[in-house]
Structures are given as C-alpha cells and as structure tokens.
Amino acid sequence: MDFKPILKEQRSELEAKERSEGFVPRDMAALAERYLKSPNILAVLGVRRAGKSVFSYMLAARRPFGYVNFLDERLAGIRTDELDTLLRNMYELHGDIGWIVLDEIQDIPKWELFAARLRTSKRVIVTGSNSKLLSGELGNRLTGRHLDIVLHPFSFREYLACRRAPAPDSPTTRELADIVKALEAYLDEGGFPEVQRLGKPVLRVIYEDIITKDVLARHRIDNPAQLRALARFLVSNCGNETSYARLSKSLGIKHVSTVSNWISFLEESFLIMKLERFDFKLKKQFLAPKKIYCVDSGLLGVVGFSSSDNRGALLENAVASELWRRREPSGQEIYYWKDHRQNEVDFVVKRKNRVTQLIQVTYAGSKGDLRERETRGLLEGSKALRCDDLKIITWNYEGAEKTEGKTIKCAPLWKWLLEPTAGGAR
C-alpha cells in the first residue's frame, strides 16, 4: 500500500491549523527537549484531547521529521509488516528525517519493536491516552531506553497565552482585574484546547470519549451503567474523602475489588487523580479513605451535580490539577493529611523522604475570611509532619500570618498558578 497520500494530508492539516490558529507553547516543552537531546523514545501520555498531537508536532517541526497519526480510519488494520513501507514513504516525502512522531500507535501489534529499532538512530515520539498501556508496553520491551511525560490540559499560564492575554509578574490594577476575570473563566470552562474553539459543549463529548473509548471499550466492562455512575459520582464529589467499601455500598457495585479496579482504569485514562492520606506507616496509608480530583475543572460543571456552584471545590480541584501537572518535572508526591481530632491539610507535598510543603485552599477574599480550621490544620500538620513551609491558597488575599511561632503565607490562586515551575515555564 502507498501511504504517501495519507501522510501528506495529515501533515498538511497540521501545518494549515498552525497557520490559521497558531499553537500555544506548552510548559512541558523544555523538559521534553531535554529528554530528546540524543536518539531516544519519548512517550507523550495524557488525557484524551489534551493536545498531545500538536505538542509532538511542535517538538519535531523545526527539524526534518516524519509524522503519522494512527487514529486515521484509513490506517485501521495496518499490519506490523507494513510499518516499514510507511517508513519508506516518509523518507520519500521528507528525505533524511531524524525525528519521527508516531501518534496514537498503541493499537498496532508489536509497534514497540518498530519503535525500538528506530530509536537507535532517531528521536522517536509516541503518544497515547492510557498510562498503563503505552508506558507499560515500552517498559516491558525497552527498559531504560525511553522517557515519559504527561501532558495535561492547558495550565492557567497556557490558557492566558491561548487568549493572547498578558501574564506579568507585577500586574497593574487593570491587568490584575483582567487576570482575575480570566481565572474565573478558566475555572468555569477548564483548559482543554478544543474548548477555546468550540465552547463548553465540547466538554461533554470529551468526557464521553474518555469513558467510552479509554475505559469501557479498552477494558471490556460488563456493566457500563455502574461504571458511568461511579465516574460521575467521583467527578461530582472531588475533594471529599471516600472509601472503596463506601462506594461499593452507595452505588450497588457488588464487589469492592470491582470499585478498586474501575478507579484504576479511570486513573489510567488520566480522568482522575487519587490522593492517599499521608501516614508514615504505609499500612495505615493504604487502609485510609482516599480523595479524588478531576484532571480539569471544566468537567466539574459539565459532569458533576453541584461542584459548579461550590467555588471552594473549584479552587481546590484547580490546585490539585496544578500540583498533578507539576509533579513530573519536580519529582514531588502529593497526599492529604488528617489526624484523629479531624485536623486536616488539603495537600501534603513530599519530595524523596521529606515533607516539603503543606497547602490549604480556601475561597477567602480577605484576612477576615480565613477560618480557624485552615490555620489549625496547618499548625497541627506542621508538628506531626515536621514541615515549616505552610501555605494557604486563597481567592485574592495575600499576606503572612504569624501564630504559635509559625509563619503561614497566603497567596491568591492566580499568583500561585503563574509561579515558575521546575519544568521551565515562565
């Protein structure tokens, strides 16, 4: 089969899209470039419609490269032995290419052997929407010969760039008002790139595609109605403690192990993030209730029941998703904490063997809006976890509270979201 017409058309479509719409530089680009300094395989993973195809194209576009998107229906059923023909067609079209993008290749049998052969002389980028399927296959075949990054929907900085809005370090009063207005829109509609072109209704389509294609079809779920109910419940109750046994009973799912498996499938699709309760004893951590957050705040108002009316829940989910986004370049782990007196810390940041920061989130607009619950949780958490970096992320209050020999720094959400990250974003 001659694949050249398909390859030319796919490439032309991306180039035309870049000319007409422009592509937003992504925060993870610097890290990806470092990973690809020498011939290697980079696996770009992430939730469906986060922009992995465009991101991969942007990484390779400044060099001689080949690109193929295997979701194209004309490539359905392509055989392993036809991949060499496809590669030869790339050479015929583009000459001596040094970079190759294999977009959504995971359904091609033995694709990882093809990628392994290419990596000896080329920089290879593969993409996929399932963490276990793609990185698992690469891990089995290519131990130590590939690197993964996770691409999320737009960060707030990327969202501002998409809207061509400034993000100054020290905004004027007018600029700050514009930033806060943009933040309200960001919390409402989220960061999926397509929403900027097609509006919020596309979020329902994205959610349905994740559930149908990345969970139900991939794992052959025999009771789709119950899985849908579980997914909707979790997205509707982001930030609330829950247990597998409680979910099993509430939703009428017969086995607790089924709940556990289904939540793992939703995690693998990058729809949700599960937070464990931090404890120095791993057994207690394993048995404690979990907290679930959603990859994108826009989905809360579209899929959830009441979260769209709860500003505090939206703020907390935005912080969770940003911590999730920062986790990879920084190597940090994220937990929550609670003691037997119900003192609680929303987010515990851990690096290696040390707790490095404790974060509370509250919809506070002034010092007077801060509640004793937030400060008490941080103070008790500080003593229990031996951490003095204490932060409260607010809606628009900034300051420092000194109490019981500790300093608690308060930062507005917009400012915290625009902080430089370990991935190189500014």
N, C-alpha and C positions, 0 to 999 in steps of 0.2 A: 504493500500500500504506500502511496505517496502522501506523506504528512505535510508537505510544504505549504499547501493552501491553508490548512488549519493553523499552522504555526505563524504564517504571515498575518492571517486575520486576527489571531489573538494578540500578537504584538502590536498591530496597527490600532486595535481597540484601546489598548493601554496608552499608547502614545497620543491618540486623539483625546482620551479622557484627561491626560496630563495637560494638554494644550488648552482644553476648554474649561476645566475646573481648577487645575492646579492641585498639587498634592501637598499635604501638610507634613512637614518634617516631624519625625517621631522621636520621643525621648530615648527610646532604646537603640537608636541608630548607632551611637558612638560605641556602645557595648558590642553590638553585632559586628561592627567594623573591626574591633579588636579581636574578636573570635575568628575572623576571616583573614587575618594577616598572612596566613600561609595556607596552602591547599588543605581543605578540611570540609567536613559536613556541618552545616548549621541547620538545626531543626527549629523552625519558627512555629511555635504552638500557640493556641489561644482560642477563645470562644469564637464561634461562627460569626462572620460579618464584622470582625474587629479591624479588618484592613490588612490581613496578612499578605494577600496577593500584591497589593500596591506597595506595601513595605518591602517585600522581597524584590519587586521590580526596581524600586528606588535604590536599593543597595547595589544592584548589579548594573543599573542603566548607564553609568559613566564609563563602563568598560565594554569590550567585545563580549557579548553574552548570548545565551540561548534561553528561551522561556517557553514552557508548556504548561497549560492548565488541564489537568486530567478530569476535571468536572465537566468538560465539554462533552456533550452527548455523542459527538462524532468519534470520540475516543473510547466510548463504552465498549468493553470487551477486548480491548487491546491486549495482546499476548506478550508474555515476557520476551519471547524471541523477536518481537517487533520493536523492542526498545532500541536495539542497535540501528535499525532502519531510521527511527525517529532521530537518533543522534546524528546519523549521517546527513539527514535532511537539514539539521541545524547547521552543520558545517557548510553545506552547500549554500545556505541562505546567508550566513553571517561570517564565514571564513574561520580563522583560527580562534575560536572562543575559549576564554579562560574561566568564565563564570557560567554556571547553569542553574536555572531555577526550575525545580520540579514541584509544581503547585498541586497540592491535594493528591499526591501519588499513592497514598497508603492502601488503596484498594487494588492495586496492580500486584499480582502474585510475584513474590521474590524480588520486589523492587529494591529492597535493601542491598541485594547483591550487585545490582546495577549501579546503585549509588556508591557502594564500596569501591567498585572498580574505577569510577570517575574521580573519586577523592584523591587518588594518588598523584594526579596532575592538575586538578581543577578545584576551584572553590564551588562547592555544591550547596544550594539552599533548598531544603524541602519544607513544605508547610503541611499542617494538619490541625483538625479541630478536636482531637482526642488525645489527652496526655499519655494515657497508658498504651494505646495502640501504636502511636508513632514513635515515641521515645523508647517504648518497650521493645519494639522490633529492632530499632537501631542499637539499643543496649545489648540485646542478645547477640547480634551479629558483629557489632563494631565497638566493642568495649574500649573506651579510652580514645576513640577516633572520631567523636562527634561532640558538639556542644549544643545545648538547648537554650532558647529564650522564650519567654511567654509574652505575647503581645496582647494588651488589653484594649478595650475601647478608649477613646481619647481621654487623656488626663485633662485637668482644667486648663493647664498651660496650652496643650494641643488644641483644646476646644476654642480658646481665645484666638489662637493662630488661625484656626479654620474660619472664624468670624472676622478675621483681619482686625482684631482688637488688640490694643497695646497691653503689655503686662509689665509696667515699670516697677522697679524695686521700691521707689518712693513716690507713689502716685499723688497727684494734686487732688483737691477736693472733688473736682469734676471727674477726673479719671477714676477715683475711688468709687464714686457713685455708679459709673459705668461698669466697673468690675463687679460690684455687688449685684447689679441688675443682671449681668451675665451669669453670675453664680446662681442666682435664683432660677434662671433658665436652664443652666447645666444640671441642677438638682432635679428639675422637673422632667427634662427630656433626655438626660443622660448623654453619653459620649459615643454611641455608635455612629460611625461616619455617615451612614446612609440616612440617618435622621435629619442631618443638615440639608440634605437634598430633597427628601421625600416626606419629611414631617413625622410626628409621633405615631401615626397609624402603622408605620412600618415596624414598630417595636413588637406588635402582636405577631407579625409574620416571622420576625427573627426568633422570638420565643418559641413559636410553634415549630419552626425548623429545628431548633436545638432539641426540643422534646422528641419530635417525630424521627428525625434523621440521625441525631447523635446519641439518642438514648433508646427509644423504643425499637427502631429498626436494627441498630447495631447489636443490641443485647437480647433481641427477640423476647421482649417482656410479654408474659402471657395474660397479664391483667392491666392493660394500658390505662383504664379508668382510675384505678387505685394509684398508679404511679403519677398520673396527672394531678390527682388530688394531693398527693404528698408534695409534689413540686410546687404547686400553688400555695399550699399551707406554709411551706418553708419560706417562699418569697414574701408572703404576706406577713410573716412574723419574724422578719430579720431582726437580729439583736436580742431575741428572747431566748432564755435557757430552755432546753428541751432534752429529752432522752429518747432513745430508740424504743424503749418499752412504752413510754407515754404516747409516742406517735403511733405505734402499732395498735394500741387500745383505742385511741381517738379516731383513727381513720379506718378501723376494722381490717387491718392487714394482719393476716393470721400469724405469721412468724416474725419475731424481732429480727432474725437474721436477714429476712427479706428487706426490711426497712434499712438495715445497715448496708446491704448490697446496693439498693437503689440510690441511697445517698452517695455512695462511692461512684456510681455511674454519673450522677449529676455533677459531682466534683470533677470527674474525668472530662466531662464536656465543658468545663470551666464556667458553668452557670452559677455555681455557688462556691463559697469558701466556708469550711468548717473550722471553728475555733475550739480548741480544747481548753479546759480550765487549768491554769498553771498550778503545778504542785511539784515540789522537789522529789516526791515519791511517785514514780511513774504509774504504779498500780492505781493509786488514788486518781491520778490524772485521767487514766483510761476509763475508770468507772464513773467519773463525774459527768453531769449534764454537759451538753455541747451548746454552742451558739452558731447560728448560720447567718451568713450575709450573702448578698447578691452581687454579681460581677458589675452591675450597672444600675445606678439609682433610677434611671428612666423606667426600668422594668417594674419597679415597685408600684408606681401609679397605674401602670397598664395591667399588670397581672394580679397585684395584691388587692386585698379587700379594703384596708384602711390606712396603710402606711403613707399614702399620698397626702393624707390630712394631718399627719404627725410630723411636724418639722424636725423634732428631735430625732426621730427614726431615720429620716432622710439624711440628716447631718451625720449620724453615727454610721450609716451604711456608706456614705461618701468617704469617711475617714477609713473605714475598713477596706474599701476597694483601693484606696490610695496606698495604704500600708501593704496590701497584697501586691500592688504594682511595684512598690519599692523593694519588696522582699528579695527579688532576684539579684539585682546589682549589689545590694548591701549585704546579702547573706543573712539577713535577720529572720527570726522566727516570731510569730505573733500568737499570743494567747489572751485570755481574760483571767481575772482572779477574783476569788470570793472567799471570805472566811466564815467560820461558824456563827459569827454575830451578824452576818449579812452585809458586812462592809464589802464593797465591790470596786474593782477597777475595770473600766471598759476594755483597755488594751494594754497588754504587757509585751514590751519589745525585748527580745533576748538575742544576744549575739554570742555564739560559742557557748561558754558555760556561765555567762553572766547576764543578769537582767540589766538592761541599759537605760530603759525609759518606761515610765508609767503615764498613760494618757487617759483622761476623762473627756467626754464630749457632752456639751450641753448647749441648748438654744438660749444662750444668755446674751443680752444686748448691752448690759451694764454690770458694774460691780455688784449692784444690789440684786441682780438676777441670779447671782451664783448661789447655789444651795449648799447647805452644810453637808449634805450627802456626798457631793463631789469631793470637797476638801477632806472630809473624814475618811473616805475610801482611799484617797491618795496617801494620807498620813499613815493609815494602818498598813496599806500595801508597802509603803516605803520601809517601815520597820520589819515587816515579815519577809520582804524580798531583797532587803539590803540595797535599795536603789534610791538615790537622791535627785535624779533628773525627773522632775514632776511637772506635768503639763496639763492644762485644761484648754481644749479647743472650743471656742465659743462662736456665736454668730458674728458679733462685731465688737466685742470688748477685748482690749489689750491692756495688760498690766502685770504686776507681780504681787502676789500675796505672801506675806511672811507670817508663819504661825508655827508654834512649837519647835522653833529652831530650824524649820524647813522653808525653802522658797518655792512657791508654786507659780510657774509662769503661765500666763493666759495669752493666747494668740487667736485672732479671728481666723475662721476657716479659710477665707480667700488667701490670707497671707501664708498660712501653713501649706496650702495646696501649691503655692507658687515657689516654695523653697527649692533651692538647687538640690538635686538628688545625686546619689552615688553613680547613677547611670550616665551622668554627664549633662543632664538637662539644665537649661537656664531659662 
